Every structure is written in structure tokens, then in C-alpha cells.
Amino acid sequence: MTDTSRRAVVDAALTDDGSGLVLTRELARVLGEPHAGADGRHSDEPSPFHDGDLVGAVGAVCTVKGLRPDAGPAGVSAIHKGAVDGPVEVSRTGIVTDKHGDRVHHGGSDKALYVMSAAEQRHWSEVLGGIEPGRLG
């Protein structure tokens, strides 16, 4: 697959409004059932980190660049994100200037930030051809 065709596949996927998506039990979390928090731990599990631990460095902070129509219940998607310049303010519910299309499943104290490792970014950039920070949400 060429870089051009990879980009076309990614662009098509990101402009799809989801109207043909069929959720299955395996893919959809059932609201109200216990689930792990954003870091994969359940609320009764201790954190492996301690105050002052250095766990990584931030290469880019991305916020929504524009909402687009979506066939889901929210009616819009905020998946198109891009890097911002300079420092950002972060509250307990996320980056202050960011937006979420679907407030039920995105944002909030347990879903405030999404972190993608540099290795994951490199992998998907190689697979899909030049994926810049924020392009995958």
C-alpha cells in the first residue's frame, strides 16, 4: 500500500460519520458495569506511581481542531485534534480548551486525558503513513 493510499484510508475513516457501525458486546462497554479507570486499574487497586516519580516527557499536547457531524447520539465528533503551541491548563476533567462531542464516553474525571506513547505514534505513522500527533484522536 502506498503512502497516498494509506492516507486516503485514514482520511476516509476519520470523515465517516459512523452511521454504518454496529456495536457488539465485545466492543461496547456496558454503562453501569464495573470497569477499569483510564490507567487500567480498578478503584481499589493502588497506583504503581509515587509523588515525584518521572514517568515520561510530553512531546505534544493536542486539542480539538474542529467538530464534525457524526451519526452517534451526540451528533458530533471531536476526533480531529492537533498539537497546540505553548503551555495548556489542565483541570480535573481535561485540557481546559479541549472539546468533546460525546460527553457520556469522553471527558470527565476518569477520562480527562489520553496519552499515546512515542513508540505507538511511530508504529501507527509507519503503518498508516505520516500520522502526526492528534490525528488519531
C-alpha positions, 0 to 999 in steps of 0.5 A: 500500500502506498503512502497516498493510499494509506492516507486516503484510508485514514482520511476516509475513516476519520470523515465517516460519520459512523452511521454504518457501525454496529456495536457488539458486546465485545466492543461496547462497554456496558454503562453501569458495569464495573470497569477499569479507570483510564490507567487500567486499574480498578478503584481499589487497586493502588497506583504503581506511581509515587509523588515525584516519580518521572514517568515520561516527557510530553512531546505534544499536547493536542486539542480539538481542531474542529467538530464534525457531524457524526451519526452517534447520539451526540451528533458530533465528533471531536476526533480531529485534534492537533498539537497546540503551541505553548503551555495548556491548563489542565483541570480535573476533567481535561485540557481546559480548551479541549472539546468533546462531542460525546460527553457520556464516553469522553471527558470527565474525571476518569477520562480527562486525558489520553496519552499515546506513547512515542513508540505507538505514534511511530508504529501507527505513522509507519503503518498508516503513513505520516500520522502526526500527533492528534490525528488519531484522536 
